[in-house]
Amino acid sequence: MQKLGDGIWVHEDAMSLGGTQLRLRMTVVRLEGGGLWVHSPTALTAELRQQLELLGQIRFIVGPNNGHNTWLLEWQTAFPDAELYVSAGIPDRVKIQNYTLLDTSRDNIWQQDLDREYMLGARIFDEWVFLHRKTKSLILTDLIQNHADERPGGWAGLMTRFILEPIGFKGICLAPPFRLGFMIRDKAGFAAFIKKVQSWDFDRIVVTHGDIIESDAQQTFKDLTERFLD
């Protein structure tokens, strides 16, 4: 676990993608009312569980994006007293029970600590983004990524060079479906989502894939997303 600021930590992990390793990041927030809020959980190891227990009790487990569901059932089993919140497409992909959908019709129960916004218009993701106001940290899942690692060698390097990088997995980037200009079904709704996030006050973007963006975070977000406001 790495501490980013007052009441926020991250955990680094990775998973296989197209013959190479895709970096993953879990974000943990200690809520002012007590307990921990876990965003996009990674594989649960004995060491990670011990570190979390030193931080506090896990109260909420959040699957903020349809694609980030691999370890949700494992976490729900390990922490049965925690409440599970998931994006709309996850229950069709994972056999979870006793969950609550992240839904715009529901009040934000974490409003003391976190602002939230739904990525309207991109049902493939159903992504929710969050702002931890105390540390001015924008917490994203797939919308923006930062693949700044050196290209690996061998087969993984070939896959990266000729497949992943050409479709957009390179540097600070939008998720490839956005970069390639498809998957947005409600352009007006998506633009409203982008405007809302642009209005937030943040100086760090905690991405789930790649390096955290610590420099010129708001301008970086604006530069990447301005195309959706045309």
C-alpha positions in Angstrom: 0.0 0.0 0.0 1.3 3.5 -0.9 -0.1 6.5 0.8 -0.9 9.4 -1.5 -2.3 11.9 1.0 -4.4 12.3 4.0 -6.8 9.4 4.0 -6.0 7.9 0.6 -3.9 5.0 -0.5 -3.3 2.9 -3.6 -2.2 -0.7 -4.2 -0.4 -1.7 -7.4 -1.0 -4.9 -9.3 -1.1 -6.3 -12.9 -3.0 -8.7 -15.1 -2.3 -10.3 -18.5 -3.5 -8.5 -21.6 -2.7 -9.6 -25.1 0.5 -11.3 -24.1 1.8 -8.5 -21.9 1.1 -7.2 -18.4 -1.5 -4.4 -17.9 -0.9 -2.5 -14.7 -3.8 -2.2 -12.3 -4.3 0.1 -9.3 -6.8 -0.1 -6.4 -7.6 3.0 -4.5 -8.6 3.1 -0.8 -10.1 6.0 1.0 -10.6 6.3 4.7 -14.1 7.9 5.2 -14.6 10.7 7.6 -17.4 8.7 9.2 -15.1 5.8 9.7 -14.2 2.8 7.7 -12.6 2.2 4.3 -13.9 2.7 0.8 -12.2 0.4 -1.8 -12.3 1.3 -5.5 -11.7 -1.3 -8.2 -10.2 -4.1 -6.0 -7.2 -6.0 -7.1 -6.3 -9.6 -6.3 -6.6 -10.2 -2.5 -3.5 -11.6 -0.9 -2.8 -12.3 2.8 -0.3 -9.5 2.9 -2.7 -7.0 1.3 -5.5 -8.0 3.7 -3.2 -7.5 6.6 -2.2 -4.0 5.4 -5.8 -3.0 5.0 -6.8 -4.3 8.4 -4.2 -1.9 9.9 -5.9 1.0 8.1 -9.4 0.2 9.3 -12.5 -1.7 8.6 -13.7 -2.1 5.0 -17.2 -0.7 4.7 -17.6 -0.3 1.0 -16.3 -2.2 -2.0 -16.9 -0.5 -5.3 -16.8 -2.0 -8.8 -16.9 1.3 -10.8 -16.8 0.0 -14.3 -18.2 -3.1 -16.1 -14.8 -4.4 -16.9 -13.4 -4.3 -13.4 -15.1 -7.2 -11.9 -12.6 -10.0 -11.6 -12.0 -10.0 -7.9 -15.3 -8.6 -6.6 -16.7 -12.0 -5.5 -13.5 -12.8 -3.7 -13.6 -9.6 -1.8 -17.3 -9.9 -1.0 -16.6 -13.3 0.4 -13.6 -12.1 2.4 -15.4 -9.0 3.8 -19.1 -10.1 4.2 -19.9 -7.0 6.3 -18.8 -4.6 3.6 -21.5 -3.2 1.2 -20.9 -3.9 -2.4 -21.7 -1.2 -5.0 -21.3 -2.0 -8.7 -21.8 -0.5 -12.2 -24.9 -1.6 -14.1 -23.3 -4.3 -16.3 -21.4 -6.2 -13.6 -24.3 -8.4 -12.3 -24.6 -9.9 -15.8 -20.9 -10.9 -15.7 -20.4 -12.0 -12.2 -22.6 -14.1 -9.9 -22.7 -11.7 -7.1 -25.5 -11.3 -4.5 -26.4 -8.6 -2.0 -25.1 -5.7 -4.0 -26.4 -2.2 -4.8 -26.2 -0.7 -8.3 -24.4 2.6 -8.7 -27.4 4.6 -10.0 -28.0 8.3 -10.7 -31.4 7.9 -9.0 -29.8 7.1 -5.7 -28.3 9.7 -3.3 -24.5 9.8 -3.0 -24.0 8.2 0.4 -20.3 9.2 0.3 -20.9 12.9 -0.3 -19.1 13.8 2.9 -15.9 12.7 1.3 -16.5 12.0 -2.4 -18.2 13.6 -5.4 -19.3 11.2 -8.1 -20.4 11.4 -11.7 -21.7 8.8 -14.1 -20.2 8.5 -17.6 -23.5 8.8 -19.5 -23.5 7.6 -23.1 -20.9 4.8 -22.8 -22.7 1.7 -21.8 -19.8 -0.6 -22.6 -18.1 0.9 -19.5 -21.0 2.2 -17.3 -18.1 4.0 -15.5 -18.4 6.1 -12.5 -15.7 8.6 -11.6 -15.0 10.1 -8.1 -13.4 13.1 -6.6 -11.8 12.8 -3.2 -12.1 16.4 -2.2 -9.7 16.4 0.8 -6.7 15.4 -1.4 -8.1 16.8 -4.7 -7.7 13.4 -6.3 -9.8 12.5 -9.3 -10.3 8.7 -9.3 -10.8 7.1 -12.7 -11.1 3.5 -14.0 -10.7 3.3 -17.8 -11.6 6.8 -19.2 -8.0 8.0 -19.0 -4.9 5.8 -18.7 -1.1 6.5 -18.5 1.0 3.8 -20.1 4.5 5.4 -19.6 6.4 2.2 -19.1 9.2 1.2 -21.4 8.2 -1.3 -24.0 8.9 -4.9 -22.8 11.0 -7.3 -24.7 10.1 -10.5 -26.5 6.6 -11.5 -27.5 5.1 -9.0 -25.1 7.1 -6.2 -26.8 5.8 -7.2 -30.2 2.2 -7.3 -29.0 2.7 -3.8 -27.4 4.3 -2.3 -30.5 2.1 -3.7 -33.2 -1.3 -4.1 -31.5 -1.7 -2.2 -28.2 0.1 1.0 -29.0 -1.5 1.5 -32.5 -5.0 1.3 -30.9 -4.1 3.8 -28.2 -2.4 2.1 -25.3 0.4 4.6 -25.2 1.4 7.4 -22.9 -1.3 9.5 -21.3 -4.3 8.5 -23.3 -8.1 8.0 -23.5 -9.4 4.5 -23.4 -9.1 3.2 -27.1 -12.9 3.1 -27.7 -13.0 6.9 -27.1 -9.8 7.6 -29.0 -11.1 5.7 -32.0 -14.3 7.6 -32.0 -16.9 4.9 -31.3 -19.0 3.5 -28.3 -20.5 6.9 -27.3 -24.3 6.6 -27.9 -25.4 9.8 -26.2 -23.0 12.5 -27.2 -24.9 15.3 -25.4 -25.0 13.3 -22.2 -21.3 12.4 -22.5 -20.4 16.0 -23.1 -22.4 17.0 -20.0 -20.5 14.4 -18.0 -17.1 15.8 -19.2 -18.1 19.4 -18.4 -19.1 18.3 -14.9 -15.7 16.6 -14.2 -13.8 19.5 -15.8 -15.5 21.8 -13.2 -14.1 19.8 -10.3 -11.1 21.0 -8.4 -8.4 18.4 -8.6 -4.6 18.4 -8.9 -4.1 14.6 -9.2 -5.6 11.9 -11.5 -5.5 8.5 -9.9 -5.8 6.2 -13.0 -6.4 2.5 -12.7 -4.0 1.7 -15.5 -0.5 3.1 -15.5 1.2 6.0 -13.7 -0.7 8.4 -11.5 -0.9 11.8 -13.1 0.5 14.3 -10.6 1.5 17.2 -12.9 -1.0 19.6 -14.6 -3.8 17.2 -13.9 -6.7 19.5 -14.7 -5.2 20.8 -17.9 -4.3 17.2 -18.9 -7.9 16.1 -18.4 -9.2 19.1 -20.4 -6.8 18.5 -23.3 -7.8 14.9 -23.6 -11.5 15.4 -23.3 -12.1 18.7 -25.1 -12.9 16.9 -28.3 -16.2 15.7 -26.8 -17.4 19.2 -26.3 -17.5 20.1 -30.0 
